[in-house]
Amino acid sequence: MKIRLKLYSYSAPLLQASLDRMAQIASQSAQVSKVCLPTQRKIFCVLRSPHVNKDSREHFEVRMHRRLLQLNNASTATIDALMKVDLPYGVEVEIQTKQA
């Protein structure tokens, strides 16, 4: 069975620590591949002054870091172990399974 875990977070170190913990658990019974996906950037432009000085603007940026953990030949015990992992707040996981 193939399993793909997509992890999302605004904090890169928090995401990497979660990915390493999940890869360590899964590597005991499955073949593990880690993939860094492109970082999504959203840039917001805000006027500094509410009335005048249209040329004076400030830019803010939000980055969404993404990683992919692909497991080949995973067993049901591996899936159960991954479901019980406590992830920190701010890390989101999306799971896709596929029968090989």
C-alpha positions as CSV (number, residue, x, y, z in Angstrom):
1,M,0.0,0.0,0.0
2,K,1.3,3.5,-0.9
3,I,0.6,6.4,1.5
4,R,1.3,10.0,0.8
5,L,1.4,12.5,3.8
6,K,1.4,16.2,2.9
7,L,2.4,18.4,5.7
8,Y,1.7,22.2,5.7
9,S,2.9,24.9,8.2
10,Y,3.8,28.5,8.4
11,S,6.9,27.6,10.5
12,A,9.7,25.7,8.6
13,P,11.5,24.4,11.7
14,L,8.3,23.1,13.3
15,L,7.4,21.4,10.0
16,Q,10.8,19.8,9.6
17,A,10.7,18.4,13.2
18,S,7.3,16.9,12.6
19,L,8.4,15.4,9.3
20,D,11.5,13.8,10.9
21,R,9.4,12.3,13.7
22,M,6.9,10.8,11.3
23,A,9.7,9.5,9.0
24,Q,11.4,7.9,12.0
25,I,8.2,6.1,13.0
26,A,7.4,5.0,9.4
27,S,11.0,3.8,8.5
28,Q,10.7,0.8,10.9
29,S,8.2,-1.0,8.6
30,A,8.1,0.9,5.2
31,Q,10.3,2.5,2.6
32,V,10.2,6.3,3.2
33,S,10.9,9.2,0.8
34,K,10.9,12.8,1.9
35,V,10.2,15.5,-0.7
36,C,10.4,19.3,-0.2
37,L,7.5,20.9,-2.1
38,P,7.7,24.6,-3.3
39,T,6.9,27.3,-0.7
40,Q,3.8,29.4,-1.4
41,R,4.2,33.1,-0.8
42,K,1.4,35.6,-0.4
43,I,2.3,39.3,-0.4
44,F,0.0,42.0,0.9
45,C,0.4,45.6,0.1
46,V,-0.9,48.1,2.7
47,L,-0.9,51.9,2.6
48,R,1.0,53.4,5.5
49,S,-1.1,56.5,5.7
50,P,-4.9,56.4,5.7
51,H,-5.4,59.7,3.7
52,V,-2.4,60.9,1.7
53,N,1.0,59.6,0.4
54,K,-0.2,57.0,-1.9
55,D,3.4,56.2,-2.8
56,S,4.2,55.2,0.8
57,R,3.3,51.5,1.1
58,E,4.3,48.6,3.2
59,H,4.5,45.0,2.1
60,F,3.8,42.0,4.3
61,E,4.5,38.4,3.4
62,V,3.0,35.0,4.5
63,R,4.9,31.8,3.6
64,M,3.3,28.4,3.6
65,H,5.9,25.6,3.8
66,R,5.0,22.2,2.4
67,R,6.6,18.8,2.6
68,L,5.7,15.3,1.3
69,L,6.3,12.0,3.0
70,Q,5.8,9.0,0.7
71,L,5.6,5.5,2.2
72,N,5.9,2.4,0.0
73,N,4.9,-1.1,1.2
74,A,3.3,0.4,4.4
75,S,1.4,-1.9,6.7
76,T,-1.7,-1.2,8.7
77,A,0.4,-1.1,11.9
78,T,2.4,1.8,10.3
79,I,-0.8,3.7,9.5
80,D,-2.1,3.2,13.1
81,A,1.3,4.4,14.5
82,L,1.2,7.5,12.3
83,M,-2.4,8.3,13.3
84,K,-1.4,8.3,17.0
85,V,1.5,10.8,16.5
86,D,0.8,14.1,18.4
87,L,1.7,16.9,16.0
88,P,2.3,20.4,17.3
89,Y,-0.2,23.2,16.7
90,G,0.4,24.9,13.4
91,V,1.1,21.7,11.4
92,E,-1.6,20.3,9.1
93,V,-1.5,16.8,7.6
94,E,-3.3,15.5,4.5
95,I,-3.3,11.7,4.0
96,Q,-3.8,9.9,0.7
97,T,-3.7,6.1,0.4
98,K,-3.5,4.0,-2.7
99,Q,-3.5,0.2,-3.1
100,A,-0.5,-1.1,-5.0
